[in-house]
Amino acid sequence: MKNLQNRIDFFYKYIEDNKLRNKELVNLLGFTKGQVSNILTKKVNPSVNFLDTFEEKFNVTEQDLAKVEKNDTGNFSNLNTNLFKAVPFYNINVSAGDVVFLDDGFLENREPDDLMFIPKNIDADIAFPTYGHSMYPEISNGDRVAYKVIKDWSFFNYGMKYLIITAEQRMVKYLKKHEKEGYVLLESRNKDFEPIDMPISSIRAILQVRYIGKIEM
């Protein structure tokens, strides 16, 4: 599988070295002027579809991409600085639908839709867009959130924010200790939402919120 970060780095290096302009890329790749402009100004990262088209049109080989990984590209500016690291971002609405995306092997065979850059000291595995208003203003509708998948359920770090997934519901809440054994209490930041008594046995997956990327709407 091609490394997405290498592909992005190669794209920007190639554009810089060959002094390609917005108009030329629009004509060659078939994307809109606005889409190309946002990518060239680094307002957004190029999508997998964009990179596929670019690499096909410009005959980019695996050997070309390998040079990026080896840092064998001469005067090269790497997006991933010493202060930040990239985690895979999947444009999946985790607030609805099945939780098959967390099953073993599913994401291993899927290219991430983007990368989310977070401080290097943040321990996170994966990032998704998060929808809803129950955690507003801490988490707004559409914010990108980086999560740590929690595998050890022998104890919980109460008072922290978690993405709780059951067979039918997905919700980001504060996880609090419940007075009843075998239950946890889920509380919202937005007080318009009532607390939820949740049986631990009904939870299928727990991901801890580690970093919030605010999106201007």
KACOR-V597696 format. One record per pair of residues at least 12 apart in sequence whose ideal C-beta (glycine too) atoms are under 10 Angstrom apart, sorted by the first residue. I is the first residue (numbers start at 1). J is the second residue. D is the distance in Angstrom with one decimal. If there is no record, write none. Layout:
BEGIN
I;J;D
I;J;D
END
This chain:
BEGIN
1;108;8.5
1;109;8.2
1;110;9.5
1;111;7.2
2;48;9.3
2;51;8.5
2;52;9.5
2;55;8.7
2;60;9.9
2;62;7.6
2;65;6.4
2;111;7.8
3;65;7.2
3;66;9.3
3;68;8.2
3;69;6.5
4;45;8.7
4;46;9.6
4;48;7.2
4;51;7.8
4;86;8.2
4;88;7.5
4;89;9.7
4;111;6.5
4;112;5.9
4;113;9.3
4;114;8.3
4;115;6.3
5;45;9.6
5;68;8.3
5;69;8.9
5;78;8.9
5;79;7.5
5;80;6.4
5;85;9.9
5;86;5.7
5;88;9.7
5;112;9.8
5;115;6.4
6;64;9.5
6;65;5.0
6;66;7.9
6;67;8.9
6;68;4.4
6;69;5.2
6;70;9.8
7;45;10.0
7;46;8.0
7;48;8.3
7;50;9.8
7;51;4.8
7;52;9.1
7;54;8.7
7;55;7.3
7;60;8.3
7;64;9.9
7;65;6.3
7;68;8.1
7;111;9.5
8;39;9.6
8;42;9.9
8;45;5.8
8;46;6.1
8;50;9.8
8;51;7.2
8;68;9.1
8;79;6.6
8;80;9.4
8;86;9.1
8;114;9.4
8;115;7.2
9;65;8.9
9;67;10.0
9;68;4.9
9;69;8.9
9;71;9.5
9;73;8.1
9;76;7.4
9;77;8.5
9;78;6.2
9;79;6.3
9;80;8.1
10;51;8.8
10;54;9.2
10;55;8.4
10;58;9.9
10;60;6.8
10;64;6.4
10;65;5.6
10;66;9.7
10;67;7.8
10;68;4.8
10;69;9.5
10;73;7.9
10;76;9.5
11;39;8.3
11;40;9.9
11;45;9.4
11;46;5.8
11;50;8.4
11;51;6.4
11;54;6.0
11;55;8.3
11;58;9.3
11;60;8.6
11;68;9.6
12;39;9.1
12;40;8.6
12;42;8.0
12;45;9.9
12;46;8.7
12;76;9.1
12;77;7.4
12;78;9.5
12;79;7.4
13;64;9.9
13;67;9.2
13;68;7.2
13;73;5.6
13;74;8.5
13;75;8.9
13;76;5.6
13;77;7.7
13;78;9.4
14;54;8.2
14;55;9.7
14;58;7.0
14;60;7.7
14;64;8.4
14;68;9.9
14;73;9.5
15;39;9.2
15;40;7.0
15;54;9.1
16;75;8.8
16;76;9.0
16;77;7.9
17;73;8.8
17;74;8.4
17;75;8.9
17;76;9.6
18;58;8.9
20;36;9.9
20;40;8.8
20;58;9.4
21;36;9.4
21;40;8.4
22;34;9.6
22;35;9.9
22;36;5.2
22;37;5.6
22;39;9.3
22;40;6.0
22;41;9.4
23;36;8.7
24;36;9.3
25;37;9.5
25;39;8.5
25;40;7.6
25;50;9.6
25;53;9.9
25;54;8.0
25;57;9.3
28;53;8.9
28;54;8.5
28;57;5.5
28;58;8.2
29;50;7.2
29;53;5.1
29;54;6.1
29;56;9.3
29;57;6.1
29;58;9.3
30;53;7.0
30;57;9.0
31;46;9.5
31;47;9.4
31;49;9.1
31;50;6.5
31;53;7.5
31;54;9.4
35;47;8.8
35;50;7.6
36;50;8.6
39;51;9.9
39;54;9.7
42;79;8.0
44;114;7.7
45;79;8.4
45;86;9.4
45;89;8.8
45;113;9.3
45;114;5.2
45;115;6.0
45;116;9.3
45;117;9.2
46;114;8.9
47;91;9.3
47;111;9.8
47;113;6.7
47;114;7.1
48;110;9.7
48;111;4.9
48;112;7.8
48;113;6.5
48;114;8.4
49;111;9.8
49;113;9.3
51;111;9.3
52;111;9.3
79;115;8.4
79;117;7.6
80;115;8.6
80;117;7.3
80;120;9.2
81;117;8.7
81;120;8.6
82;120;7.2
83;117;9.4
83;119;6.7
83;120;6.1
83;121;9.2
84;116;9.8
84;117;4.6
84;118;6.5
84;119;6.2
84;120;6.0
84;122;9.3
85;115;9.5
85;116;9.7
85;117;7.2
85;118;6.5
85;119;7.8
85;120;4.8
85;121;9.0
85;122;7.9
85;124;8.9
86;112;9.2
86;114;9.4
86;115;4.1
86;116;6.9
86;117;5.5
86;118;8.0
86;127;9.6
87;112;8.6
87;115;7.1
87;116;5.3
87;117;8.1
87;118;6.1
87;122;8.6
87;124;5.3
87;125;6.7
87;126;6.2
87;127;5.3
87;146;5.5
87;147;8.9
87;148;9.9
87;210;9.1
87;211;8.5
88;107;7.6
88;110;9.2
88;111;8.6
88;112;3.5
88;113;8.5
88;114;8.2
88;115;6.7
88;116;7.8
88;125;8.4
88;126;6.0
88;127;6.9
88;128;9.9
88;146;9.8
89;112;5.6
89;113;6.0
89;114;4.3
89;115;6.0
89;116;4.4
89;117;9.6
89;126;7.9
89;127;4.3
89;128;7.3
89;129;8.3
89;144;6.6
89;145;9.9
89;146;8.3
89;213;9.1
90;107;6.8
90;110;7.3
90;111;9.3
90;112;5.7
90;113;5.8
90;114;8.4
90;116;9.9
90;126;6.9
90;127;7.3
90;128;5.9
90;129;8.8
91;112;8.8
91;113;4.2
91;114;7.1
91;127;9.8
91;128;7.8
91;129;6.4
91;144;9.5
92;107;9.3
92;110;9.5
92;113;8.3
92;126;9.8
92;128;5.7
92;129;7.9
93;128;7.9
93;129;6.9
93;130;9.0
93;131;6.3
93;170;8.5
94;126;9.9
94;128;4.8
94;129;8.0
94;130;7.1
94;131;8.4
94;145;9.1
94;147;8.9
94;163;6.5
94;165;7.4
94;170;5.2
94;171;9.6
94;172;8.9
94;205;9.6
94;207;8.5
95;128;9.0
95;129;8.8
95;130;7.0
95;131;4.6
95;132;5.7
95;141;9.7
95;163;9.2
95;165;9.9
95;169;8.9
95;170;4.9
95;171;7.6
95;172;8.4
96;131;8.2
96;132;9.9
96;168;9.8
96;169;9.0
96;170;6.6
97;170;8.1
98;167;9.0
98;168;9.9
99;165;5.2
99;166;8.6
99;167;7.9
99;168;9.9
99;170;7.6
99;204;5.8
99;205;6.1
101;126;9.4
101;128;8.8
101;165;9.9
101;205;9.7
102;126;9.2
102;149;7.7
102;165;7.2
102;204;7.8
102;205;5.1
102;207;8.4
103;205;9.6
107;125;9.8
107;126;7.4
112;126;8.6
112;127;8.6
113;127;9.9
113;128;9.9
113;129;9.7
114;127;8.4
114;144;8.7
115;127;8.5
116;128;9.3
116;144;5.6
116;145;8.8
116;146;5.8
116;211;8.0
116;213;6.1
117;146;9.6
117;211;9.7
117;213;8.6
118;144;9.7
118;146;5.2
118;210;7.6
118;211;4.5
118;212;9.7
118;213;7.8
119;146;9.9
119;210;9.8
119;211;7.3
122;146;6.8
122;148;8.8
122;210;5.3
122;211;5.0
123;146;9.5
123;148;5.6
123;208;9.1
123;210;6.3
123;211;9.6
124;145;9.1
124;146;3.8
124;147;6.1
124;148;5.3
124;149;9.2
124;207;9.3
124;208;8.7
124;209;9.0
124;210;4.1
124;211;5.9
125;146;8.1
125;147;6.6
125;148;5.7
125;149;5.1
125;150;9.9
125;207;8.1
125;208;9.8
125;210;8.6
126;145;9.7
126;146;7.2
126;147;5.7
126;148;8.4
126;149;6.9
126;207;7.7
126;210;9.9
127;144;5.7
127;145;6.4
127;146;4.3
127;147;6.9
127;210;9.2
127;211;8.0
127;213;7.7
128;143;10.0
128;144;7.5
128;145;6.4
128;146;8.6
128;147;7.1
128;163;8.1
128;170;9.8
128;207;8.7
129;141;9.2
129;142;6.0
129;143;7.3
129;144;5.8
129;145;7.7
129;213;9.5
129;215;8.0
130;142;7.6
130;143;5.5
130;144;7.5
130;145;4.6
130;147;9.2
130;163;7.6
130;170;9.3
130;171;9.9
130;172;5.8
130;209;8.5
130;212;8.3
130;213;9.8
130;215;9.7
131;143;8.8
131;170;9.3
131;172;9.4
132;170;9.0
132;171;7.4
132;172;7.2
132;188;9.3
132;190;9.2
132;193;9.3
133;188;8.9
133;189;9.6
133;190;6.0
133;192;8.1
133;193;8.2
134;171;6.9
134;172;7.2
134;173;7.1
134;186;9.4
134;187;9.3
134;188;4.0
134;189;7.1
134;190;5.2
134;191;9.8
134;192;8.1
134;193;4.5
134;194;9.9
134;196;9.9
135;161;7.1
135;171;9.0
135;172;5.4
135;173;7.4
135;174;8.4
135;187;9.9
135;188;6.2
135;189;4.6
135;190;6.6
135;193;8.9
135;209;8.8
135;212;9.3
136;188;8.8
136;189;6.6
136;190;5.1
136;192;9.3
136;193;9.7
137;189;7.5
137;190;8.3
137;214;9.8
138;161;7.7
138;172;9.4
138;174;9.6
138;188;9.9
138;189;4.9
138;190;9.0
138;209;9.2
138;212;7.3
138;214;9.9
139;161;7.7
139;172;6.2
139;189;7.5
139;190;9.7
139;209;7.6
139;212;5.8
139;214;8.8
140;212;8.9
140;214;6.8
140;215;7.1
140;216;9.4
140;217;7.1
141;215;8.6
141;217;7.2
142;214;9.4
142;215;4.8
142;216;9.5
142;217;6.2
143;172;9.7
143;212;5.7
143;213;6.2
143;214;5.7
143;215;5.3
143;217;9.4
144;211;8.8
144;212;7.7
144;213;3.9
144;214;8.3
144;215;6.4
145;161;8.8
145;163;7.7
145;172;7.3
145;207;8.9
145;209;5.8
145;210;8.2
145;211;7.2
145;212;5.4
145;213;7.1
146;207;9.6
146;208;9.9
146;209;7.9
146;210;5.2
146;211;4.1
146;212;7.8
146;213;7.4
147;161;9.6
147;162;8.6
147;163;5.9
147;172;9.3
147;206;9.5
147;207;3.8
147;208;6.4
147;209;6.2
147;210;6.2
147;211;8.6
148;162;9.6
148;163;10.0
148;206;9.6
148;207;6.5
148;208;4.7
148;209;8.3
148;210;5.1
148;211;9.5
149;163;9.5
149;205;7.5
149;206;8.0
149;207;5.4
149;208;8.2
150;162;7.5
150;163;9.6
150;205;8.3
150;206;4.5
150;207;6.4
150;208;5.6
151;205;9.6
151;206;8.9
152;206;9.9
153;200;7.5
153;203;8.2
153;206;7.0
156;175;5.8
156;176;9.2
156;177;7.8
156;184;6.8
156;200;9.0
156;206;8.0
156;208;9.4
157;175;7.8
157;208;7.3
158;174;8.6
158;175;6.1
158;176;5.7
158;177;4.9
158;178;9.6
158;184;8.2
158;185;8.9
159;174;6.5
159;175;7.5
159;176;6.7
159;177;8.7
159;187;9.6
160;174;7.2
160;175;6.4
160;176;9.7
160;208;6.0
160;209;7.3
160;210;9.5
161;173;7.2
161;174;5.9
161;175;7.6
161;187;10.0
161;189;8.5
161;207;9.8
161;208;7.2
161;209;3.9
161;210;9.1
161;212;8.8
162;174;7.9
162;175;4.8
162;184;9.2
162;186;8.3
162;203;9.6
162;205;9.9
162;206;5.5
162;207;6.5
162;208;5.4
162;209;6.6
163;205;7.9
163;206;7.3
163;207;4.2
163;208;7.9
163;209;6.9
164;184;8.3
164;186;6.3
164;196;8.8
164;198;6.8
164;202;9.5
164;203;6.0
164;204;9.0
164;205;8.0
164;206;6.2
164;207;8.4
165;203;7.0
165;204;5.2
165;205;4.2
165;206;7.4
165;207;7.7
166;198;7.8
166;199;9.2
166;201;9.9
166;202;5.0
166;203;5.9
166;204;5.9
166;205;8.8
167;202;7.2
167;203;9.5
167;204;6.3
168;202;9.1
168;204;9.9
169;186;10.0
169;196;9.0
169;198;9.3
169;202;9.1
169;203;9.9
169;204;9.9
170;204;9.8
170;205;9.2
171;186;6.8
171;188;8.5
171;193;9.3
171;196;7.7
171;198;9.2
172;186;9.3
172;188;8.8
172;189;9.3
172;207;9.0
172;209;6.6
172;212;9.9
173;185;8.9
173;186;3.8
173;187;6.0
173;188;6.0
173;189;8.7
173;193;8.7
173;195;8.6
173;196;7.1
173;198;8.6
173;209;9.8
174;186;7.1
174;187;4.5
174;188;7.4
174;189;7.2
174;195;9.2
174;209;9.7
175;187;8.2
175;198;8.8
175;206;8.0
175;208;8.7
176;195;7.9
178;195;9.7
178;197;6.6
178;198;8.0
178;199;9.4
178;200;8.9
179;197;9.7
180;197;7.5
180;199;9.1
181;200;9.4
182;199;6.2
182;200;5.7
182;201;6.9
183;196;9.9
183;197;5.7
183;198;6.3
183;199;5.7
183;200;6.6
183;201;9.3
183;202;9.7
184;196;9.0
184;197;8.2
184;198;5.2
184;199;8.4
184;200;6.0
184;203;8.0
184;206;9.5
185;197;6.4
185;198;7.3
186;198;5.3
186;203;10.0
END
